[in-house]
């Protein structure tokens, strides 16, 4: 009697394990890249930036503990290159800024069929306006703007963030 009960229980456990893997991302991407252009200082409004990058992943997936390549799966770009990317733009900690140390803009985009993405964003002039007048070329006349990109994941790939990118922008007088 115990032998018959053990076989269906083992099949049930195996089915639950494979079902859990299929419902969530199973591979962590090797790298999520990001670059912001223009990299140089933008001196006047509108402050328009383009963030682009790609998601790299290993095209062969072998379950943990597997040594036999017959159990490995080949993952194509068609299967893995989908999902969304979010972008958060924040300001540095300059004392002349009202919105210092805050996220001033959020945006998102889709991953294309070649595992790339591109997000164009405009930062309002009011976010880069100083709270008080300052002497030009003074230490506080420029501010760091940081761009944080995160791939949200999909059924094949797990979520992963890119390295934060920094751009220097010139403050405008109030």
N, C-alpha and C positions, 0 to 999 in steps of 0.2 A: 504494500500500500504506500509506503514512503517513497519508493522508486517512482511511481506514477505521479505523485504530487510534486516531486522535485523538478521534473522535466518542464511542465507548464510554468512553474515559478521562475525557472531560469530563462525561459523564452520571454516572459513578461518583463523581467529585469533588463534584458538585452534590448527589448523594444522601447522601454522607457528611456534608456540611456541614449539610444540613437535618435529618438524623437526630441530629446532635450538639446542635443547638439545641432540638429537641423533647424530649430526654431530661433537660435541666436547665432551671432557671428562666431565662427570657429577659428579664424586665423587673425592674428594681430598683424596689421600692416608693418612692413619693414620700415617705411618712412612716409610721413606726410610732409611735403615741402611747401614752402610759402615764400614769395618774394613780392615786394611792394615797389611800384614805380609811380612817380619819379622818386629816386632816392635822395636827390639833392634838395636843397631848401627852396620851398615855394614861398615867394615873397608877397604875393597878392592873392586876393580871393578871385574866383572860387577855389577852394582847396579840394581838388579832385585827385583821387588815388585809385590805382588799379592793383588789386591783389590777385596773384595767380599762383598756381602750383600743381602738384600731382600727388597721387597716392601710389606707392610702390608696394608690391606684395610678392611672396614666394609662390610661383605657379604650381608647385607640387606640394600637396598636403599629405602627410603620413600621420595617422593617429598616434598619440603618445604611447611609447613602448613597442611600436611596430619596428621590426627589423627586416621584414620581408617586403620588397618593393611592390609585390603583387597587390598589397592592401593599400597602396598609396593612390591618391586621386589627383588628376591634372585639373587645375582650375584655369579657365580661360578668362580673358578680359571681358568678354560678353557677359559672363556670370557675375564677375566681381565689381565691374565698373558701373556702379549705380549708387544712389544715395544723395545725401545733402551735406553741405559744408556751411558752417556758421562763422561769421566774422564779427569780432567785437573791437571797436576802436576806443582807446582810452588816452587820457592826457597825463603828462608827467606831473611832478609835484612842485611846479613853479608857483611861488607865492603870489605872483601877479595874476594868476588865473582864478576866476570864480569857480570853474568846474575842475580844479586840480584834483588829481587822483581819482577821477571818475570815468565811467564808460559813457562816451558822448554819442555813439552811434552803433547800431547793431544791424547786420544784414546777413543775407544767406545766398546760396547758389546751389546749383546741381552739378554733380560729377558727370562728365561726358563719357562717351563710349571708349575713349582712350585714357581713362582714369585721370583726366585733368579737370581743372576748374578755373573760372575767372570771375571776379566780383569787382564791379566799379562802384565807388562810393564818394559822396561829396560831404565834406565836413562844413557845417554852417560857419559863417564868419564870426558870429557871436560867440562861438565856443573858443575861438582863438583871439579874442579881444581881451586886452589887459584890463584889470580893475582900476588902475591908476596910470597916469602918464609916466613915462620913463625916458631916460636919455637913450637915443639910438646907440646900438652896439654895447649897451650895458649888459651885465651878466644875465639879466632876466629877459632880454629881448628875444630869445629863442626858447622853444619848448620841445620836449620829446613827445612824439605821438606814437603810441604802440598799437600794433595790429596783432590780434590773437585769433588764429584760425583753428577750428576743430572739425575733423571729419566725424560725422554722426554715426557711421557704421551702416551695415546692411545685413542681409541674411548670410553672407559669406564672411565679410570682414568686420572686425570689432572696431569700436570708436577709438580715435587717436588724435592727439593735438600736434600741431606743428610748432616749431620753435618761434617764439615771439619776435616779430620784426619791429625795428625802431626807425623812425624818420624824424628829422629835425625840421620844424616849421617856424616861421617868423611870426611873432605876435604883432597884432595891429594896435595902434593907439586908440584909446577910448574916445 
